[in-house]
């Protein structure tokens, strides 16, 4: 009986260990190879860790193109977009959940259509619109579209679901104290919505961070590039990939997302602990 | 009044950056764009008849079908398998959960670049295969293996999200149901198909919709890994829209293809929503 359980556990561990290979190997290989000299990268048979680790590829990444600047571009755009989405979706989500006004449901359905329209459908007209507004080769299209289209619509939906589930009594007490709508939203709704807001923050940051089609279409000057676009430009004069430099750059792009996850996750837990949602 | 003010920013955003562009795309689809003068001339729907006459389009649609179908089937089945494997309390289970979720943290382009690196003729995958004496194919340069490669890279990157959603659903199944089934002497296969699957079917529907729509919109993966090649074997509809509109400057035809993509997403979403009554179990 006991050995039966042990065997079953052994099979479970083995199955998971095999299954997780394609999930870890690329990331480990990416980071490990970024410390290898170019000739060692294609060594046969392949080595996992560098024999003599070098950091040359990292300094080369910053020397080859304005990588520091591109890094900053991606970070600041994602932060700005996330802040705007948190504000806009919190306002709209709160109103759709808690304020009764004529046409509320129709407006909500119109907003939801924003989730269904693929960004590739709208990119051509948006390009023409932004061209007319003189915003091509600026960061405006990246900030504006991400802040209001699909990622924000999804955020509004999440916030609405969250506010619907909040107990009404909290607000009624505030109303008796004479607080107006905006004050109730800001002083009661916003602080309570931390768990939903951290989910929204993670999703929004990621969708801005991963944008590739949009920067490719809107930006032509290397110092305006964002990271995904910059990563594909580490090529030599013949168009061949500079693998070690590319992998060093790619390894560096993981850091901010990891940070956001760590930070938002703590917020998430704290949010649940402090908002009185637990019991 | 407050309600309108609260929803105004979101409303304006959707009108300006989603609905107006859709309207413009419909307008462009009935016009021919002159690259030199930038003028639009009405062409009486010839972009739509071009759809029928485009020799590439059937291949593109087939590639789209294989890619999206493959991604969806694998994403849901592998996601469910992993969730079932991870849904127990054993030491190390949280570490495994983190591992399966970790590719989501690597940005799409970085992830795709690494796979491109690993799948080269002299790359890591073939290097590993040669250790066990297998002479691996040049993955990205042949039609069938190129398609398998993009599907695999996409599934491994995105399945972690589904695993998390499935795990949450599995943990929401009331334990009494399992205990009752055990008492009745049901084996684990019967328990899975008779209890687990019906109980988590709403989550299956939700992830199904999200995965289909996501697969139909995969652009960076194709652009970085294969550029739609070899030939057009991995040119999915999204990539074809990009090529027509921005590489060949066919604004009108590109818009027509973009609307086709939109109609696919709409039809699939509505279809799944309608079908939910047929196969989604509701507790009553």
Interface residues (C-beta under 8 A of the other chain):
Chain A: X9 X12 X13 X15 X16 X19 X20 X22 X23 X24 X25 X26 X27 X29 X30 X33 X42 X43 X44 X45 X46 X87 X88 X89 X91 X92 X94 X95 X96 X99 X100 X101 X104 X107 X110 X111 X113 X114 X116 X117 X118 X119 X120 X121 X122 X123 X124 X125 X126 X128 X129 X144 X145 X147 X148 X149 X150 X152 X153 X156 X180 X181 X182 X185 X206 X209 X210 X212 X213 X216 X217 X227 X228 X229 X231 X232 X241 X243 X246 X247 X250 X251 X253 X254 X257 X258 X261
Chain B: X1 X2 X3 X4 X6 X7 X9 X10 X11 X12 X13 X14 X16 X17 X18 X19 X20 X21 X22 X23 X24 X25 X28 X82 X85 X86 X88 X90 X92 X96 X99 X100 X102 X103 X104 X105 X106 X107 X108 X109 X110 X111 X113 X114 X115 X116 X117 X118 X122 X123 X124 X127 X128 X130 X131 X152 X156 X160 X213 X216 X217 X219 X220 X223 X224 X238 X241 X242 X245 X246 X251 X254 X255 X258 X259 X261 X262 X265 X266 X269
